[in-house]
Amino acid sequence: MKRFLIRGVLIGCWCPGFLIHSGFADDAVKIGSKKFTESYVLGEVAKRTLTDAGISAEHRQGMGGTIILWQALRGGQIDAYPEYTGTIVQEILKRSDPTHVDFVATELGKMGIGITEPLGFNNTYALVMLRTRAKALGIRSISDLQKHPELKFGLTHEFLDRQDGWSPLAQAYRLSPQNVTGIEHSLGYDALRSGQIDVKDAYSTDAKIAEYELTVLEDDQRFFPRYDAVFLYRLSMNEKAIGALRGLEGKIDEATMIRLNAEADRTKDYAQAANLFFVSSSGSKNSTGFIGQVSRPYFREGFWHKLERWTVRHLELAGFSLLLSILFGVPLGIWASRGGAINHVILGFASVVQTIPALALLALLVPLPFFGISVRTAIAALFLYGLLPIVRNTATGLQDIPRTLRESAIALGLSARAQLWQIYLPMASRSILAGIKTSAVINIGTATLAALIGAGGLGEPILSGLDLNDHATILQGAVPAAILALLVQWFFDLLDFVLIPKGLRL
C-alpha cells in the first residue's frame, strides 16, 4: 500500500515541475508588456537594448492591462515596462488635469518608480470607423456620432473601464448608443471589417488603421490627453540598465512606431519587428528610415526551439500544481469521506473555487503578498482548480466501499490506520486515480492562462495570436496543448494497470 501512495504522489511529478522555483532566482532584468502589438514590440526593443548593453534581460509578454503591470512593477515581479503619460496621469496617479512630465516623475519617485523622457511619439486613443461607412453616414468627428445612436460600438474592456475611457467620453460628447459591447482589441478590427460593429477604440499608431482603410474620427472637443510613450522602471534597478533604457529617449518617432507595428502584423514576430529599430550601428537613420544603436545581428528564435520552451514551462506549471493538488486533495478527500459537517465544508470550498472564472482567480491572487505577477500565482491558481476532482473522487470512492467489507476489516482486528492503508485506499484507487486524471487534464488546459501574468507556457502563442488576429499563431499553442491533454489522458490510462489492484481492474 505504501508503494501505491508513493506512486500516486509521483504522478504529480511526471515533469520536473518541482524545480520551478529556480525561475524565481533569475537575476535577469524583467521587462513586461501589455496585451497589444505596440507594447509587445516596445518590450522587445527594451530587451534588445539591454542585451546589447551586456545586461541579461527577459521579456514577459502580454501580462494584461495597466493595473496588472503597475502592480507587478511596484511588487518587483517585473523591473520595467512601456507605458503612456496619459495613462500614468489618469489611471495611476488618478488625476484628471494635464501635468508636466517632471511632476509625474516626482510623484512616481515617491513610490520607488522612475520614468524615462518620452520616446518620441504620441499614441493617443481614437475612435475609428470603416472609411466607406463613415463617408456614407457623413461622420467625420466624434460629435457626429450623436446623430447615430443605432451604430454598434465594440470597445476594448480596458477602455470601457478607464477614467479616460468610454464613460467620461460618452458624457463629454453626449453619446448614448443603443449597443455597446466589450471586445478584444485585435478582434475588433475584423469585427469592423465584417460589419459586426461600426465603431471601435484604437491607438493612433496602430498599423491596422491604414491596412483596414479606417478613418480616425476627429476628437473635436480635445477630450483625449497626450499619450507620450515612456518606460517606467524600478529605481532599484541597476544603473547601467536604467541608462540603457534612457538611451531610447526621443529615438522613436510616430512614423517609425507605425512601421514597427506594421512589421509585427506582417511577420507575426515581435522580435523581428523590433529588430528594424536596430539596423544602424551609427545610431542615425539608415536607408530603411529606422533609427538604431545595435551592435550585433538579430537572432530569430526558431519555431521548434520556442515550442520546446513553451511546452517545458507548460509541463512545469501543470505538473507542480497537480502534485500540490494530490498532496492536499487526497487527505482532504479522506476527511470529507467521514460525512457530516466536515464533508460539506471541504466539498463546499472546493466547489466554490471551481466556480470562480480562471481570469478572476488570477486577478484575486495577484494583489496578495507573496504572489503578485509570478509563476507562484499561476501554480496557486492551478492547484486550487485541480482540488475538486481529487477531493470529490477520493471521498466518493471511500464512501462507496461496501459495509460488509468494512465490517470484515474490523473483525480482522485491524487498526483504523491499517484499515485505511491496506483496504480502503486500494479499494478506492480506481475512483481516486480518475479524479487525478481529470485534474491533470483540467490543469493542462487552464495553464494556458498563465501567460496572462507572464508565467509562460503554451498560452504565449495563443495570446500573441489573438493580438495579431493570426489563427496560425493561435494554433501553435492550442494544438500542442490539446495533444498534451491527450498524452496525459493516455498516460493515466496506462497507470490504471500499475496502480489499480488486478481484482478491481477485472
Secondary structure, DSSP 8 states (H G I E B T S, - for coil): -HHHHHHHHHHTTSSSGGGGGGGGG--SEEEE--SSHHHHHHHHHHHHHHHHTT--EEEE----SHHHHHHHHHHTS-SEEEEEHHHIIIIIS---S---HHHHHHHHHTTTEEE----S-B--EEEEEEHHHHHHHT--BGGGGGG-TTSEEEE-HHHHH-TTSHHHHHHHHT---SEEEE--HHHHHHHHHHTS-SEEEEETT-THHHHTTEEE-B-TT--S---BEEEEEETTS-HHHHHHHHTTTT---HHHHHHHHHHHHHHS-HHHHHHGGG--SSSS--TTS------S------HHHHHHHHHHHHHHHHHHHHHHHHHHHHHHHHHHTT-HHHHHHHHHHHHHHHHS-HHHHHHHHTTSTT-SSSHHHHHHHHHHHHHHHHHHHHHHHHHTS-HHHHHHHHHTT--HHHHIIIIIHHHTHHHHHHHHHHHHHHHHHHGGGGGGGT--STHHHHHHHHHHT-HHHHHHHHHHHHHHHHHHHHHHHHHHHHHS-HHHH-
